[in-house]
């Protein structure tokens, strides 16, 4: 294997040799003419069908991230790198920060509800 290619950890030869049995086809829904004739509404956002252009716009907006410079303690960076296995540690930091944001929102909501219950208007 080429040294600069990453192994995906599977036996592709075994996968290529697999012959799909007829009973495996039962798992795949049959496509009908209606599937091919329907308009470009194949995207769903929040359970609602939307046009492809709108779906792509929302999807790409969700993927956009803001690049920043941040100074972190070396042990913090080392811990996240170790947790992520080296690559993807920045994504792990982002997910941790997002979880902290959501937890904070839940805590604030819970505190407000408890205050309202203890001190009815």
N, C-alpha and C positions, 0 to 999 in steps of 0.2 A: 504494500500500500504506500502511496505517496506520503511523505513525512508531513506535508502541510495540509493534508486532508484529515478531517476529524472522523473517527469511526462512529457510526450510529449505533453500534452495539447489537447488531442483528445479523442473521445469516440470510443475506439477500438471495443466495443460491437456493436455499431451501424455500424461500418465498416464491421465487420464480418457478420452481419445480412443482408447486402446488397446483393441482387441477381442481377447479371448482366443481363440486358435486351438484347434481340436480336439486337436492334438498336445500342447498345453500341459496339457490335462486329464489326460494319461497320467501326469504327475508327481504327481498328487494321488491318494492311496490311496482306494479306494471304502469308504465307511462301510457297515457291515452292521448288522443288527438287534442282534447281540451287542454291538457298540460302544455302543449306546444302552441296552441292558439290564444292562450290568455295574454292580456296586455302586459306591459313591462312592470306590473305590480308584483314583484317577487321579493321585495324587501319589507321587513316589518320592524317598526320601532315602537316599543311599548305595547305590542300586541296589535298595532294599527298598520294596515297595509299602506305603504308609501311608494311613490315613484322611485325608480332606480337612482335618478340624479339626486333626489333628496336623501336617500339612504346613504349614498356615497359621500355626500357632503357632511352628514352627521358623523359617519364613520371616520372620515379623515380628520374632522375637528377633534374627535375623541382621542385620536392617536397623536395629535400635536403636543409636544411638550416644550416647556420653556427651558432653555439652557441657562444655567447660573453657575457662578463660582461660589463654593462654600468651603470654609475651613473647619475640618473635623479633627478631633484628637486621633493620633495614630492608632491607639488601641481600639477605638470605635471602628475605624476603617478596617483594621485587621479582623475584628470580630465579624463584621458583615461579609468580608471576603471569605472568611472561613465558613460561615453559614451558607453562603451561596456557592461554595466550591471554586472560588476564584472569579469566574465570569458571572455577570448578572448581579453583582453586589449593589450597583446603583439602583437597579430595579427593586431590589429587596429594601433598600433604604427608602425609596419612594413609597412602596407598599406599607412599610412600617409607619411612615409619616401619615399616610392616608388613614390607616387604622386608628392612629392616635387622634386625628381630626374627627373621625366618626364617633369614637368613644367619647370625646369631649362633647359632641353634640348630643349624644344619648344621655350623658350625665347631666347636662344642662336641662334637657327636657324632663328628665326624671325629677330633678330638684324642683323645677317649676311646678310639676304636677303634684308633688308631695306638699309644697307650700300652699297650693290652691286647695288641696284636701284638708290640710290642717287649719287653714284660715279661710273658711267659706265667706263669700261676699255677702 
